[in-house]
Amino acid sequence: MKLSPCKLALDKDCADLWVINTHELVPYQGRLHSFLDGEERQKLQRFTNLEAKATFLYSRGLLRFLTSCYTGSEPQKVRISTGNHGKPYIEEAENFFFNLSHSGGLLAYLFAGYPVGLDIEDSRRKIELEPIMKRFFSLTEIESWKKFSAANEKLSFFRGWTRKEAFLKATGEGISGLSHSTVSFEPNQRKALTSRFGKNDENEFWFFYDLQMPEFFVGSAVIKHKELALRQRSLLEI
Ligand SMILES: CC(C)(COP(=O)(O)OP(=O)(O)OC[C@H]1O[C@@H](n2cnc3c(N)ncnc32)[C@H](O)[C@@H]1OP(=O)(O)O)[C@@H](O)C(=O)NCCC(=O)NCCS
């Protein structure tokens, strides 16, 4: 692994999924820092929490590296803008979409020619499932989740959680859209959007993927418009 300039191309029938453990990036801290722009370097200095600081350095540095390989710009010059609710996008790149997620020392990125959303969660997080379900999910979603046995309730919780989060990141609404959409908690549902603004007419446009993840992690991806194959990429290839 060199993190040297390289060329990556999107395939029209595939979305590229990159999953990286931050431990692998420790020797590349200096290189990743050199990819950041001035504003990001200032932001990095303001972090007081060291873990959050390292996550920002790794996730933003690697985002700049990977987007530079796909777009042909220099890492530091890639123009990353953010939408109304914080969704990052690249200004100059047409038909180039991405999203990213980080949790428990893992980074994940999804790149495609269509709008995408991605969420990963470390299932070792200590959380009270029931109160969170009541706070963030609709009655329909809670019923969908309650069908699972005690042995499966945690995995199904994170499946539903990451699906919903990935969907809200694909639309760009983020947490502001929490009450507008509902998802199914059943496994392997390519069409897992059960309603949006009280209707189900958008269901056909959204394709959901339960991701294969390292142990303890759960992840979901969402792609708009078209069903694509997920191509697992590795930094060792480049
Ligand atoms: C910010 C949010 C989009 C995701 O937060 P998260 O799950 O804690 O974090 P993730 O690691 O999955 O994603 C963070 C990345 O998503 C991207 N992002 C931020 N806002 C986004 C948005 N509106 N849409 C899409 N992507 C967004 C950013 O790249 C961000 O990483 P960065 O800040 O390092 O650049 C937002 O939805 C949120 O605050 N969620 C809280 C979780 C929650 O309450 N979920 C309820 C159950 S579904």
The ligand as an ORCA input file, in Angstrom:
! r2SCAN-3c Opt
* xyz 0 1
  C     -24.488     12.966     10.324
  C     -25.416     11.824     10.035
  C     -25.740     11.917      8.581
  C     -24.749     10.458     10.235
  O     -24.114     10.388     11.430
  P     -23.399      9.086     11.992
  O     -24.175      7.860     11.698
  O     -23.135      9.402     13.394
  O     -22.003      9.067     11.248
  P     -21.409      8.267     10.011
  O     -20.037      7.930     10.372
  O     -22.266      7.152      9.526
  O     -21.408      9.344      8.843
  C     -20.708     10.515      8.990
  C     -20.359     11.017      7.608
  O     -21.537     11.138      6.821
  C     -21.400     12.276      5.967
  N     -22.586     13.097      6.167
  C     -22.792     14.106      7.048
  N     -24.051     14.589      6.898
  C     -24.621     13.874      5.902
  C     -25.908     13.912      5.284
  N     -26.852     14.789      5.634
  N     -26.184     13.029      4.307
  C     -25.239     12.136      3.912
  N     -23.994     12.058      4.465
  C     -23.703     12.915      5.446
  C     -20.102     12.973      6.338
  O     -19.132     12.604      5.385
  C     -19.759     12.390      7.682
  O     -18.386     12.185      7.894
  P     -17.375     13.385      8.187
  O     -18.089     14.303      9.111
  O     -16.178     12.738      8.768
  O     -17.131     13.976      6.833
  C     -26.719     12.028     10.781
  O     -27.728     11.271     10.170
  C     -26.754     11.792     12.253
  O     -26.426     12.651     13.028
  N     -27.177     10.644     12.694
  C     -27.217     10.293     14.115
  C     -27.621      8.872     14.306
  C     -29.116      8.696     14.623
  O     -29.671      9.320     15.466
  N     -29.769      7.772     13.918
  C     -31.152      7.475     14.176
  C     -31.537      6.082     13.773
  S     -31.639      5.851     12.048
*
